[in-house]
Amino acid sequence: MRDRYLCVVDQIEFTKLKQLVEALDPSAFVVVMDASEVLGEGFKRSEKGI
């Protein structure tokens, strides 16, 4: 079984992440989804109050 990773990144980081994944494994399977909310250590509340 291959390794699997889940990460949350902003739009700027996403562009860099796509380039990195392509360079490391051109056949990688990547799923991209918008997140309406992310909770947990390391995440700050939006300035919009959402």
N, CA, C and O atoms as a GROMACS GRO file, in nm:
protein
  200
    1MET      N    1   0.085  -0.117   0.000
    1MET     CA    2   0.000   0.000   0.000
    1MET      C    3   0.090   0.124   0.000
    1MET      O    4   0.195   0.127   0.065
    2ARG      N    5   0.048   0.226  -0.073
    2ARG     CA    6   0.125   0.349  -0.081
    2ARG      C    7   0.091   0.441   0.035
    2ARG      O    8  -0.014   0.431   0.097
    3ASP      N    9   0.185   0.533   0.063
    3ASP     CA   10   0.161   0.632   0.167
    3ASP      C   11   0.048   0.725   0.128
    3ASP      O   12   0.027   0.752   0.010
    4ARG      N   13  -0.025   0.774   0.228
    4ARG     CA   14  -0.132   0.871   0.206
    4ARG      C   15  -0.111   0.988   0.300
    4ARG      O   16  -0.069   0.971   0.414
    5TYR      N   17  -0.140   1.106   0.251
    5TYR     CA   18  -0.122   1.227   0.331
    5TYR      C   19  -0.245   1.314   0.316
    5TYR      O   20  -0.310   1.317   0.211
    6LEU      N   21  -0.277   1.386   0.422
    6LEU     CA   22  -0.386   1.483   0.420
    6LEU      C   23  -0.328   1.614   0.473
    6LEU      O   24  -0.266   1.615   0.580
    7CYS      N   25  -0.347   1.721   0.400
    7CYS     CA   26  -0.295   1.849   0.447
    7CYS      C   27  -0.391   1.961   0.410
    7CYS      O   28  -0.469   1.951   0.316
    8VAL      N   29  -0.382   2.068   0.486
    8VAL     CA   30  -0.462   2.188   0.462
    8VAL      C   31  -0.365   2.301   0.434
    8VAL      O   32  -0.276   2.329   0.514
    9VAL      N   33  -0.381   2.365   0.319
    9VAL     CA   34  -0.291   2.473   0.279
    9VAL      C   35  -0.372   2.589   0.222
    9VAL      O   36  -0.485   2.571   0.176
   10ASP      N   37  -0.313   2.708   0.225
   10ASP     CA   38  -0.379   2.821   0.160
   10ASP      C   39  -0.347   2.819   0.011
   10ASP      O   40  -0.272   2.733  -0.035
   11GLN      N   41  -0.403   2.913  -0.063
   11GLN     CA   42  -0.392   2.912  -0.209
   11GLN      C   43  -0.247   2.922  -0.256
   11GLN      O   44  -0.208   2.854  -0.351
   12ILE      N   45  -0.166   3.006  -0.191
   12ILE     CA   46  -0.026   3.021  -0.231
   12ILE      C   47   0.050   2.891  -0.206
   12ILE      O   48   0.128   2.846  -0.291
   13GLU      N   49   0.029   2.831  -0.089
   13GLU     CA   50   0.095   2.705  -0.057
   13GLU      C   51   0.048   2.593  -0.150
   13GLU      O   52   0.125   2.503  -0.182
   14PHE      N   53  -0.078   2.599  -0.193
   14PHE     CA   54  -0.132   2.495  -0.280
   14PHE      C   55  -0.056   2.489  -0.412
   14PHE      O   56  -0.026   2.380  -0.461
   15THR      N   57  -0.026   2.602  -0.469
   15THR     CA   58   0.050   2.605  -0.595
   15THR      C   59   0.186   2.539  -0.576
   15THR      O   60   0.229   2.461  -0.661
   16LYS      N   61   0.253   2.570  -0.467
   16LYS     CA   62   0.383   2.511  -0.438
   16LYS      C   63   0.370   2.361  -0.413
   16LYS      O   64   0.453   2.283  -0.458
   17LEU      N   65   0.265   2.321  -0.341
   17LEU     CA   66   0.244   2.180  -0.312
   17LEU      C   67   0.222   2.100  -0.440
   17LEU      O   68   0.278   1.991  -0.455
   18LYS      N   69   0.142   2.152  -0.532
   18LYS     CA   70   0.120   2.082  -0.660
   18LYS      C   71   0.252   2.062  -0.734
   18LYS      O   72   0.276   1.954  -0.788
   19GLN      N   73   0.335   2.164  -0.736
   19GLN     CA   74   0.464   2.152  -0.805
   19GLN      C   75   0.552   2.047  -0.738
   19GLN      O   76   0.619   1.969  -0.806
   20LEU      N   77   0.553   2.045  -0.605
   20LEU     CA   78   0.633   1.948  -0.530
   20LEU      C   79   0.586   1.806  -0.555
   20LEU      O   80   0.666   1.716  -0.581
   21VAL      N   81   0.455   1.784  -0.548
   21VAL     CA   82   0.400   1.650  -0.570
   21VAL      C   83   0.432   1.603  -0.711
   21VAL      O   84   0.474   1.489  -0.730
   22GLU      N   85   0.415   1.689  -0.809
   22GLU     CA   86   0.445   1.653  -0.948
   22GLU      C   87   0.592   1.615  -0.964
   22GLU      O   88   0.624   1.520  -1.035
   23ALA      N   89   0.681   1.689  -0.898
   23ALA     CA   90   0.824   1.660  -0.909
   23ALA      C   91   0.861   1.528  -0.841
   23ALA      O   92   0.944   1.453  -0.892
   24LEU      N   93   0.797   1.499  -0.727
   24LEU     CA   94   0.830   1.378  -0.652
   24LEU      C   95   0.763   1.253  -0.708
   24LEU      O   96   0.823   1.146  -0.709
   25ASP      N   97   0.639   1.267  -0.756
   25ASP     CA   98   0.565   1.150  -0.805
   25ASP      C   99   0.463   1.193  -0.909
   25ASP      O  100   0.348   1.224  -0.875
   26PRO      N  101   0.503   1.195  -1.034
   26PRO     CA  102   0.412   1.240  -1.141
   26PRO      C  103   0.284   1.157  -1.152
   26PRO      O  104   0.186   1.204  -1.209
   27SER      N  105   0.282   1.037  -1.097
   27SER     CA  106   0.161   0.954  -1.104
   27SER      C  107   0.078   0.961  -0.976
   27SER      O  108  -0.015   0.883  -0.958
   28ALA      N  109   0.111   1.053  -0.887
   28ALA     CA  110   0.038   1.065  -0.760
   28ALA      C  111  -0.108   1.099  -0.784
   28ALA      O  112  -0.143   1.171  -0.878
   29PHE      N  113  -0.194   1.045  -0.699
   29PHE     CA  114  -0.337   1.072  -0.703
   29PHE      C  115  -0.364   1.184  -0.603
   29PHE      O  116  -0.334   1.169  -0.484
   30VAL      N  117  -0.418   1.296  -0.649
   30VAL     CA  118  -0.438   1.413  -0.564
   30VAL      C  119  -0.585   1.454  -0.568
   30VAL      O  120  -0.644   1.466  -0.676
   31VAL      N  121  -0.644   1.475  -0.451
   31VAL     CA  122  -0.781   1.522  -0.441
   31VAL      C  123  -0.776   1.662  -0.382
   31VAL      O  124  -0.709   1.685  -0.281
   32VAL      N  125  -0.847   1.756  -0.443
   32VAL     CA  126  -0.848   1.895  -0.398
   32VAL      C  127  -0.992   1.933  -0.362
   32VAL      O  128  -1.084   1.913  -0.441
   33MET      N  129  -1.010   1.987  -0.240
   33MET     CA  130  -1.143   2.026  -0.196
   33MET      C  131  -1.134   2.157  -0.119
   33MET      O  132  -1.035   2.182  -0.050
   34ASP      N  133  -1.235   2.241  -0.132
   34ASP     CA  134  -1.244   2.362  -0.051
   34ASP      C  135  -1.289   2.322   0.089
   34ASP      O  136  -1.368   2.230   0.107
   35ALA      N  137  -1.238   2.393   0.188
   35ALA     CA  138  -1.278   2.369   0.326
   35ALA      C  139  -1.349   2.494   0.377
   35ALA      O  140  -1.296   2.604   0.367
   36SER      N  141  -1.467   2.477   0.432
   36SER     CA  142  -1.538   2.591   0.487
   36SER      C  143  -1.493   2.621   0.630
   36SER      O  144  -1.516   2.731   0.681
   37GLU      N  145  -1.429   2.523   0.693
   37GLU     CA  146  -1.385   2.543   0.830
   37GLU      C  147  -1.274   2.442   0.862
   37GLU      O  148  -1.281   2.326   0.823
   38VAL      N  149  -1.173   2.489   0.934
   38VAL     CA  150  -1.065   2.402   0.980
   38VAL      C  151  -1.042   2.433   1.127
   38VAL      O  152  -1.021   2.549   1.163
   39LEU      N  153  -1.046   2.332   1.210
   39LEU     CA  154  -1.031   2.350   1.354
   39LEU      C  155  -0.912   2.269   1.404
   39LEU      O  156  -0.877   2.167   1.346
   40GLY      N  157  -0.852   2.315   1.511
   40GLY     CA  158  -0.745   2.238   1.572
   40GLY      C  159  -0.621   2.323   1.598
   40GLY      O  160  -0.615   2.440   1.559
   41GLU      N  161  -0.524   2.263   1.662
   41GLU     CA  162  -0.402   2.332   1.697
   41GLU      C  163  -0.331   2.380   1.570
   41GLU      O  164  -0.318   2.306   1.473
   42GLY      N  165  -0.286   2.504   1.573
   42GLY     CA  166  -0.213   2.559   1.460
   42GLY      C  167  -0.298   2.641   1.365
   42GLY      O  168  -0.244   2.701   1.272
   43PHE      N  169  -0.429   2.645   1.387
   43PHE     CA  170  -0.517   2.723   1.300
   43PHE      C  171  -0.576   2.838   1.378
   43PHE      O  172  -0.618   2.822   1.493
   44LYS      N  173  -0.580   2.952   1.314
   44LYS     CA  174  -0.635   3.071   1.378
   44LYS      C  175  -0.771   3.102   1.321
   44LYS      O  176  -0.802   3.064   1.208
   45ARG      N  177  -0.852   3.169   1.398
   45ARG     CA  178  -0.984   3.211   1.354
   45ARG      C  179  -0.972   3.314   1.243
   45ARG      O  180  -0.885   3.401   1.249
   46SER      N  181  -1.056   3.307   1.144
   46SER     CA  182  -1.058   3.403   1.034
   46SER      C  183  -1.087   3.543   1.084
   46SER      O  184  -1.164   3.560   1.179
   47GLU      N  185  -1.027   3.642   1.021
   47GLU     CA  186  -1.056   3.781   1.058
   47GLU      C  187  -1.198   3.819   1.020
   47GLU      O  188  -1.250   3.919   1.070
   48LYS      N  189  -1.261   3.742   0.935
   48LYS     CA  190  -1.400   3.765   0.897
   48LYS      C  191  -1.495   3.723   1.008
   48LYS      O  192  -1.615   3.751   1.002
   49GLY      N  193  -1.440   3.655   1.110
   49GLY     CA  194  -1.525   3.607   1.219
   49GLY      C  195  -1.594   3.477   1.190
   49GLY      O  196  -1.686   3.438   1.262
   50ILE      N  197  -1.552   3.409   1.085
   50ILE     CA  198  -1.614   3.281   1.049
   50ILE      C  199  -1.536   3.169   1.113
   50ILE      O  200  -1.570   3.052   1.096
   0.00000   0.00000   0.00000
